[in-house]
Amino acid sequence: MLLTISTNRVPATDLGYLLHKHPERHQCFSMTFGSASVFYPEANAERCTAALLLDVDPVGLVRGKSKSDDRPLEQYVNDRPYVASSFLSVALAKVFSTALSGRCKDRPELAETPIPLTVNLSVLPCRGGEKFLRQMFEPLGYHVVAKSLILDAQFPEWGASPYFSVELQNTIRLADLLSHLYVLIPVLDDDKHYWIGDDEIEKLFRHGEGWLNAHPARGKIADRYLKRQRRLTRIAVAQLTAADNIDDAIEVSHQEEEEVVERRISLNQQRLESVMDVLKASNPKRVVDLGCGEGKLLQLLLKESAIEQITGVDVSHSALEIATERLQIDRLSPAQQSRIQLIQSSLIYRDSRLTGFDAAAVIEVIEHLDLDRLAAFERVLFEFIRPKIAIVTTPNIEYNVRFENLPTGKFRHRDHRFEWTRAEFQTWANGVAERFGFTVEFRCVGTEDLEVGSPTQMAIFTIRTALKPRAGWEEAFAKMAEQHDDVLLDE
């Protein structure tokens, strides 16, 4: 079984630092089920590829164990030596343990840097087909190229096998990529070669930290990772749900605090009206509200009959439930119901469902993101979703001195990771517009104070140019171009 990881980030040989494996050395590791080898088919400044070759000994696996009475040859004749499976996950954890933990003693800043990475898996079993494969990786921001492998070339009438040759591309931290592979490979295979106990839940959460809780298919991932053991799956899903409930309760409480601060000037209503004014002027057919919360903007959008498709996106399941009640979706006419959809998804991972929108609204969202995650959100919005117009609002920290009930030095919301001055917001917005091919216009929301400006600041991004494709993406771009005549997405 062969897995390769490649990068073209110059100098590409930095991959050796991250993996803690010298490109000029061929290293072997003994495993309980065979052996693993690490080598570099190519290693230069422009491109570097690390290969992990896993040699599974099927005889060694069953030596000394009792044989099955009903299928005695199955222990010796199977696909385990040739496909990516839980054996590969175990090998990744042992061979690349330091990289998997996100540590790099010599270059700690490099370990925290997202870099362009390409993974190739020669044979990946996927019980559920290509659609399930994409459901696993695309929400995490991967571009997936999958080639179905037939059962036998001499007997094409037997049809396709459950195996795929897969290429995954993403700009991501190496530690995150390895964590995704560690968890999702056995999930796709829907099997594990070792006994599953309670400690497997801890492994799932340890390697799923930072992404599993927000994954749209987290329930399926937990079920398959825990080998469909109902008791363990119930515990895992309950913990995921409990974490959501805690986060949602905190979010609702904090949201109320923010509204109390701003209530005197009805700022939330002014924001919504300002966003609607911009949207109506641009005459969009399809609108997405990123971080839609309880659906207040969606409620206004539904009243605009010219808008054909409305999508609300939020990471919080509870917020979406409140939005569903607010919009009374079950009481809408079939025609109205077909106009709106609510999606649970993270805003820092690419989601294939979020394409083809004319306009995107991002109301008081970016300040809730950690600054080191902001770059991922920029790519999701301006590179992958890439609407014709995007409206972003955020608090103006300079105005905070005008709120009598807000202590000096405090943000308006406990969950705000930052609040920007007007100059900081404009610097960020101008940089984003330049990098991704947009123009940007700034507006004030709320009454403008001559000294400290308006309480909310708004940036209106309008698409100017299509991004230039990267080499090797022609086929994917051509497919995207069929769906979006005027926009060509990178990745």
Buried (B, 14 or more C-beta within 10 A) or exposed (E): BBBBBBBBBEEBBBBBBBBBBBBEEEEEBEBEBBBBBBBBEBBEEEBBBBBBBBEBBBEEBBEEEEEEEEEEEEBEEEBBBBBBBBBBBBBBBBBBEBBBBBEBEEEEEBBEBBBBBBBBBBBBBBEBBBEBBBBBBBBBBBBBBBEBBEBEEEEEEEEEBBBBBBBBBBBBBBBBBBBBBBBBBBBBBBBBBEEBEEEBBEBBBEBBEEBBBBBBBBBBBBBBBBBEBEEBBEBBBEBBBEEBEEBBEEBBEBBEBBEEBBEEBEBBEBBBEBBBEBBBEBEBEBBBBBBBBBBBBBBBBBEBEEBEBBBBBBBBEBBBEBBBEBBEBEEBEEEBEEBBBBBBBBBBBBBEBBBBBBBBBBBBBBBBBEEEBBBBBBBBBBBBBBBBBBBBBBBBBBBBEBBEEBEEEEBBBEBBBBBBBBEBBBEBBBEBBEEBBBEBEEBBBBEEBEEBBBBBBBBBBBBEEBBEBBEEBEEBBEEBBEEBEEBBBBB
